[in-house]
């Protein structure tokens, strides 16, 4: 009787979990067929510092970038060639870009919002570029003093200018295109997914190598974030998509996990969790690079980045900002003498 009951239990469990088991097998196959390497795009020197009210010295910015380089990062956004009238922290963009120690195999990029910014950038060794637009008219107006349509027109012109100069027998330059406010606008609230798809598609058509989808105010939640990505991936190949998640409501890592499950393999982050946006009141910093690395490495994904060196860089830059302490969970844990990372 006992044996019969066990057999019945086995058959019931088999029927119950048959569908789930098949789904898990399919998910496993999908992950095995995806790349196990995730490119971490470090935006701390630009997005992380631009909102700090205390001016950080050029020497400290250079040292910060150099420490990030030593960590093994594949891509570092160094600065923004924006008018210092609007973002005073970036007033030394030329000096910083000319002073960093570059390493072969690392992409060093910078934001070039217009032709003036591009001209300044070309006085430096920076040869990879970032352009931007937003999914909200009010944010565009506050950030770039123009409409979405005008921002697209300006972006297309800048990309043509970049490619026109750099196309003489050289490989196409690396150009990142940012779409801000993909999960909502601080002034208008929700944005339409169709607008995000339209903007990402246009940036891809203009010639952007990579389109970074930014949850600028950090209001996205996993299901909503996944739905948005699923629609964008119908218009732009996943290998050209990155995600950029601010952690205002603690949702950055869960949202990034959704992107990873959809096969996205480029993620923006900021060492120490620094950041914010001058035109998005209340927005917290980007997901901390060290928190992101801990999750990725724990999942068996590879980044080639040394998490201990990232925490070192985080502690360094935080020590240079008055009143700033390291906020990231992993950074705090690893900075404690009694806790060491195993990943």
Rosetta blueprint (number, residue, H / E / L):
1 X L
2 X H
3 X H
4 X H
5 X H
6 X H
7 X H
8 X H
9 X H
10 X H
11 X H
12 X H
13 X H
14 X H
15 X H
16 X H
17 X H
18 X H
19 X H
20 X H
21 X H
22 X H
23 X H
24 X H
25 X H
26 X H
27 X H
28 X H
29 X H
30 X H
31 X H
32 X H
33 X H
34 X L
35 X L
36 X L
37 X E
38 X L
39 X E
40 X E
41 X E
42 X E
43 X L
44 X H
45 X H
46 X H
47 X H
48 X H
49 X L
50 X L
51 X L
52 X L
53 X L
54 X L
55 X L
56 X L
57 X L
58 X H
59 X H
60 X H
61 X H
62 X H
63 X H
64 X H
65 X H
66 X H
67 X H
68 X H
69 X H
70 X H
71 X L
72 X L
73 X L
74 X L
75 X E
76 X E
77 X E
78 X E
79 X E
80 X E
81 X L
82 X L
83 X L
84 X L
85 X L
86 X L
87 X L
88 X H
89 X H
90 X H
91 X L
92 X L
93 X H
94 X H
95 X H
96 X H
97 X H
98 X H
99 X H
100 X L
101 X L
102 X L
103 X L
104 X L
105 X L
106 X L
107 X E
108 X E
109 X E
110 X E
111 X E
112 X L
113 X L
114 X L
115 X H
116 X H
117 X H
118 X H
119 X H
120 X H
121 X H
122 X L
123 X L
124 X L
125 X L
126 X L
127 X L
128 X E
129 X E
130 X E
131 X E
132 X E
133 X E
134 X E
135 X L
136 X L
137 X H
138 X H
139 X H
140 X H
141 X H
142 X H
143 X H
144 X H
145 X L
146 X L
147 X L
148 X H
149 X H
150 X H
151 X H
152 X H
153 X H
154 X H
155 X H
156 X H
157 X H
158 X H
159 X H
160 X H
161 X H
162 X H
163 X H
164 X H
165 X H
166 X H
167 X L
168 X L
169 X L
170 X L
171 X L
172 X L
173 X L
174 X L
175 X E
176 X E
177 X E
178 X E
179 X E
180 X E
181 X L
182 X L
183 X L
184 X L
185 X E
186 X L
187 X L
188 X L
189 X E
190 X L
191 X L
192 X L
193 X H
194 X H
195 X H
196 X H
197 X H
198 X H
199 X H
200 X H
201 X H
202 X H
203 X H
204 X H
205 X H
206 X H
207 X L
208 X L
209 X L
210 X E
211 X E
212 X E
213 X E
214 X E
215 X E
216 X L
217 X L
218 X L
219 X L
220 X L
221 X L
222 X H
223 X H
224 X H
225 X H
226 X H
227 X H
228 X H
229 X H
230 X H
231 X H
232 X H
233 X L
234 X L
235 X L
236 X L
237 X L
238 X H
239 X H
240 X H
241 X E
242 X E
243 X E
244 X E
245 X E
246 X E
247 X L
248 X L
249 X L
250 X L
251 X L
252 X H
253 X H
254 X H
255 X H
256 X H
257 X H
258 X H
259 X H
260 X H
261 X H
262 X L
263 X L
264 X L
265 X L
266 X E
267 X E
268 X E
269 X E
270 X E
271 X H
272 X H
273 X H
274 X L
275 X L
276 X L
277 X L
278 X L
279 X L
280 X L
281 X L
282 X L
283 X L
284 X L
285 X L
286 X E
287 X L
288 X E
289 X H
290 X H
291 X H
292 X H
293 X H
294 X H
295 X H
296 X H
297 X H
298 X H
299 X L
300 X L
301 X L
302 X E
303 X L
304 X L
305 X L
306 X L
307 X H
308 X H
309 X H
310 X H
311 X H
312 X H
313 X H
314 X H
315 X H
316 X H
317 X H
318 X H
319 X H
320 X L
321 X L
322 X L
323 X L
324 X L
325 X L
326 X L
327 X L
328 X L
329 X H
330 X H
331 X H
332 X H
333 X H
334 X H
335 X H
336 X L
337 X L
338 X L
339 X L
340 X L
341 X L
342 X L
343 X L
